[in-house]
Amino acid sequence: MKVNEGTLDRSLRVIAGLALIALAYFGTIGAWGYIGVVPLVTGAAGMCPLYSLLGISTCPASTR
């Protein structure tokens, strides 16, 4: 697996994932909020399968 997410992208994914999971846990947005697991995992791993399919990378060239 090749890293294809930059630091800012990864940070935003983790924050968004945690926020969605917390909102779902407290019943604010319903069970669909647990979809926040997806950005949380991709942010933690630094690899987005959709980015790979589309040939996108937000990772700086020096750390690829």
Contact map, one row per residue, 1 for C-alpha under 8 A:
1110000000000000000000000000000000000000000000100000000000000000
1111000000000000000000000000000000000000000000100000000000000001
1111100000000000000000000000000000000000000011100000000000100001
0111110000000000000000000000000000000000000001110011000111100001
0011111011000000000000000000000000000000001001110000000011100000
0001111111000000000000000000000000000000000001000000000011110000
0000111111100000000000000000000000000000000000000000000000100000
0000011111110000000000000000000000000000000000000000000000000000
0000111111111000000000000000000000000000001000000000000001000000
0000111111111100000000000000000000000000011101000000000000000000
0000001111111110000000000000000000000000001000000000000000000000
0000000111111111000000000000000000000000001000000000000000000000
0000000011111111100000000000000000000011011000000000000000000000
0000000001111111110000000000000000000011101100000000000000000000
0000000000111111111000000000000000000001000000000000000000000000
0000000000011111111100000000000000010011000000000000000000000000
0000000000001111111110000000000000111111000000000000000000000000
0000000000000111111111000000000000011001000000000000000000000000
0000000000000011111111100000000000010000000000000000000000000000
0000000000000001111111110000000011110000000000000000000000000000
0000000000000000111111111000000011111000000000000000000000000000
0000000000000000011111111100000000000000000000000000000000000000
0000000000000000001111111111110010000000000000000000000000000000
0000000000000000000111111111111111000000000000000000000000000000
0000000000000000000011111111001000000000000000000000000000000000
0000000000000000000001111111000000000000000000000000000000000000
0000000000000000000000111111111000000000000000000000000000000000
0000000000000000000000111111110000000000000000000000000000000000
0000000000000000000000110011111110000000000000000000000000000000
0000000000000000000000110011111110000000000000000000000000000000
0000000000000000000000011010111111000000000000000000000000000000
0000000000000000000000010000111111100000000000000000000000000000
0000000000000000000110110000111111110000000000000000000000000000
0000000000000000000110010000001111111000000000000000000000000000
0000000000000000100110000000000111111110000000000000000000000000
0000000000000001111110000000000011111111000000000000000000000000
0000000000000000110010000000000001111111100000000000000000000000
0000000000000000100000000000000000111111110000000000000000000000
0000000000001101100000000000000000111111111000000000000000000000
0000000000001111110000000000000000011111111100000000000000000000
0000000000000100000000000000000000001111111110000000000000000000
0000000001001000000000000000000000000111111111110000000000000000
0000100011111100000000000000000000000011111111110000000000000000
0000000001000100000000000000000000000001111111000000000000000000
0010000000000000000000000000000000000000111111100000000000000000
0011110001000000000000000000000000000000011111110000000000000000
1111100000000000000000000000000000000000011011111010000000000000
0001100000000000000000000000000000000000011001111111000000000000
0000000000000000000000000000000000000000000000111111100000000000
0000000000000000000000000000000000000000000000011111110000000000
0001000000000000000000000000000000000000000000111111111110000000
0001000000000000000000000000000000000000000000011111111110000000
0000000000000000000000000000000000000000000000001111111100000000
0000000000000000000000000000000000000000000000000111111100000000
0000000000000000000000000000000000000000000000000011111110000000
0001000000000000000000000000000000000000000000000011111111000000
0001110000000000000000000000000000000000000000000011001111100000
0001110010000000000000000000000000000000000000000000000111110000
0011111000000000000000000000000000000000000000000000000011111011
0000010000000000000000000000000000000000000000000000000001111111
0000000000000000000000000000000000000000000000000000000000111111
0000000000000000000000000000000000000000000000000000000000011111
0000000000000000000000000000000000000000000000000000000000111111
0111000000000000000000000000000000000000000000000000000000111111
